[in-house]
Amino acid sequence: MDGCRLGQQQTYRSIKMIVTLIAAVSSNNVIGKNNQLIWHLPADLKHFRQLTTGHTVFMGRKTYGSIGKPLPNRRNVVISRTFTNIEGCEVVASLEDGLKLCAEEEEVFVIGGAEIYRQALPIANRIEITRIHQDFEGDTFFPETDPQEWQETNRQDFTSDEKNPLSYSFITLNRKTGNASFIN
Ligand SMILES: NC(=O)c1ccc[n+]([C@@H]2O[C@H](COP(=O)([O-])OP(=O)(O)OC[C@H]3O[C@@H](n4cnc5c(N)ncnc54)[C@H](OP(=O)(O)O)[C@@H]3O)[C@@H](O)[C@H]2O)c1
């Protein structure tokens, strides 16, 4: 696989591949509690489905457990040190192994949870955040993004309505330096 070294990271990915993190995050950076999502925001679920359908989604085993089934019309890759087989999914022992499986793909999505976001952030090119404009109590958090490294390139703001009881924004962040790749 094409590649070059970035710092001491032992990370593998194709140079061409875009790695996008996608997450719904409260004002105080909470993403979940007791291995579940906290809010119900149909507009966010639709946005998530539109962006990820037809692509590979990477998730940690706990996030897979909270969803409970493979996401339809997507290649589901679950990262686990303990599981080797989950019906309808490909199970890999690390994010690096998962990325190697997808070397020819244009864009892959990392869909959480906190452990996997943390590990994928250094190699991500793009982040699609649904920012929920309210604080929540939780036990899992989205990692801090350094404003020196990330630039907001798109933003749509929405107020609450009958179906969506919270105000929120869809925000795209792109890594300022372009590629954040790779080791051969
Ligand atoms: N708001 C959002 O957008 C969003 C999105 C996704 C998830 N969430 C929330 O996030 C929470 C779950 O996040 P989490 O951080 O607790 O768990 P997680 O990241 O989903 O999964 C953690 C698990 O992934 C596996 N893993 C992690 N690093 C690994 C590595 N380097 N190599 C191999 N396996 C590795 C381990 O599985 P094993 O234990 O099987 O070895 C570990 O227990 C839930 O509350 C969920 O609802 C929120």
The ligand as an SDF file (V2000), in Angstrom:
LIG
                    3D

 48 52  0  0  0  0  0  0  0  0999 V2000
  -23.2050   10.5150   19.8300 N   0  0  0  0  0  0  0  0  0  0  0  0
  -22.6730    9.7500   18.8870 C   0  0  0  0  0  0  0  0  0  0  0  0
  -22.5500   10.1510   17.7280 O   0  0  0  0  0  0  0  0  0  0  0  0
  -22.2060    8.3730   19.2340 C   0  0  0  0  0  0  0  0  0  0  0  0
  -21.7120    7.5320   18.2320 C   0  0  0  0  0  0  0  0  0  0  0  0
  -21.2690    6.2640   18.5850 C   0  0  0  0  0  0  0  0  0  0  0  0
  -21.3360    5.8620   19.9080 C   0  0  0  0  0  0  0  0  0  0  0  0
  -21.8120    6.6970   20.8460 N   0  0  0  0  0  0  0  0  0  0  0  0
  -21.8570    6.3100   22.2600 C   0  0  0  0  0  0  0  0  0  0  0  0
  -20.5310    6.0220   22.6860 O   0  0  0  0  0  0  0  0  0  0  0  0
  -20.5960    5.0590   23.7450 C   0  0  0  0  0  0  0  0  0  0  0  0
  -19.6710    3.8890   23.4010 C   0  0  0  0  0  0  0  0  0  0  0  0
  -18.3280    4.3720   23.2980 O   0  0  0  0  0  0  0  0  0  0  0  0
  -17.1170    3.6420   24.0570 P   0  0  0  0  0  0  0  0  0  0  0  0
  -15.9320    4.5240   23.9720 O   0  0  0  0  0  0  0  0  0  0  0  0
  -17.5810    3.2300   25.4180 O   0  0  0  0  0  0  0  0  0  0  0  0
  -16.9290    2.2890   23.2440 O   0  0  0  0  0  0  0  0  0  0  0  0
  -16.5740    1.9920   21.7020 P   0  0  0  0  0  0  0  0  0  0  0  0
  -15.4930    2.9130   21.2500 O   0  0  0  0  0  0  0  0  0  0  0  0
  -17.8110    1.9220   20.9140 O   0  0  0  0  0  0  0  0  0  0  0  0
  -16.0390    0.4970   21.8070 O   0  0  0  0  0  0  0  0  0  0  0  0
  -14.9660    0.1960   22.6460 C   0  0  0  0  0  0  0  0  0  0  0  0
  -14.5370   -1.2200   22.3430 C   0  0  0  0  0  0  0  0  0  0  0  0
  -13.8950   -1.2540   21.0790 O   0  0  0  0  0  0  0  0  0  0  0  0
  -12.8590   -2.2080   21.0950 C   0  0  0  0  0  0  0  0  0  0  0  0
  -11.5760   -1.5170   20.9000 N   0  0  0  0  0  0  0  0  0  0  0  0
  -11.2510   -0.2430   21.2380 C   0  0  0  0  0  0  0  0  0  0  0  0
   -9.9930    0.0340   20.8560 N   0  0  0  0  0  0  0  0  0  0  0  0
   -9.5250   -1.1000   20.2660 C   0  0  0  0  0  0  0  0  0  0  0  0
   -8.2870   -1.4460   19.6560 C   0  0  0  0  0  0  0  0  0  0  0  0
   -7.2660   -0.5730   19.5700 N   0  0  0  0  0  0  0  0  0  0  0  0
   -8.1370   -2.6830   19.1700 N   0  0  0  0  0  0  0  0  0  0  0  0
   -9.1500   -3.5790   19.2210 C   0  0  0  0  0  0  0  0  0  0  0  0
  -10.3610   -3.3010   19.7810 N   0  0  0  0  0  0  0  0  0  0  0  0
  -10.5290   -2.0760   20.2940 C   0  0  0  0  0  0  0  0  0  0  0  0
  -12.9230   -2.8990   22.4350 C   0  0  0  0  0  0  0  0  0  0  0  0
  -13.8330   -3.9720   22.2450 O   0  0  0  0  0  0  0  0  0  0  0  0
  -13.7410   -5.3510   23.0930 P   0  0  0  0  0  0  0  0  0  0  0  0
  -14.1040   -4.9660   24.4950 O   0  0  0  0  0  0  0  0  0  0  0  0
  -14.7310   -6.2650   22.4330 O   0  0  0  0  0  0  0  0  0  0  0  0
  -12.3340   -5.8460   22.9580 O   0  0  0  0  0  0  0  0  0  0  0  0
  -13.5360   -1.8180   23.3100 C   0  0  0  0  0  0  0  0  0  0  0  0
  -14.1660   -2.3130   24.4620 O   0  0  0  0  0  0  0  0  0  0  0  0
  -22.0580    4.6610   23.8540 C   0  0  0  0  0  0  0  0  0  0  0  0
  -22.6720    5.4410   24.8740 O   0  0  0  0  0  0  0  0  0  0  0  0
  -22.6280    5.0440   22.5130 C   0  0  0  0  0  0  0  0  0  0  0  0
  -24.0230    5.2940   22.5710 O   0  0  0  0  0  0  0  0  0  0  0  0
  -22.2560    7.9480   20.5280 C   0  0  0  0  0  0  0  0  0  0  0  0
  1  2  1  0
  2  3  2  0
  2  4  1  0
  4  5  1  0
  4 48  2  0
  5  6  2  0
  6  7  1  0
  7  8  2  0
  8  9  1  0
  8 48  1  0
  9 10  1  0
  9 46  1  0
 10 11  1  0
 11 12  1  0
 11 44  1  0
 12 13  1  0
 13 14  1  0
 14 15  2  0
 14 16  1  0
 14 17  1  0
 17 18  1  0
 18 19  2  0
 18 20  1  0
 18 21  1  0
 21 22  1  0
 22 23  1  0
 23 24  1  0
 23 42  1  0
 24 25  1  0
 25 26  1  0
 25 36  1  0
 26 27  1  0
 26 35  1  0
 27 28  2  0
 28 29  1  0
 29 30  1  0
 29 35  2  0
 30 31  1  0
 30 32  2  0
 32 33  1  0
 33 34  2  0
 34 35  1  0
 36 37  1  0
 36 42  1  0
 37 38  1  0
 38 39  2  0
 38 40  1  0
 38 41  1  0
 42 43  1  0
 44 45  1  0
 44 46  1  0
 46 47  1  0
M  CHG  2   8   1  16  -1
M  END
$$$$
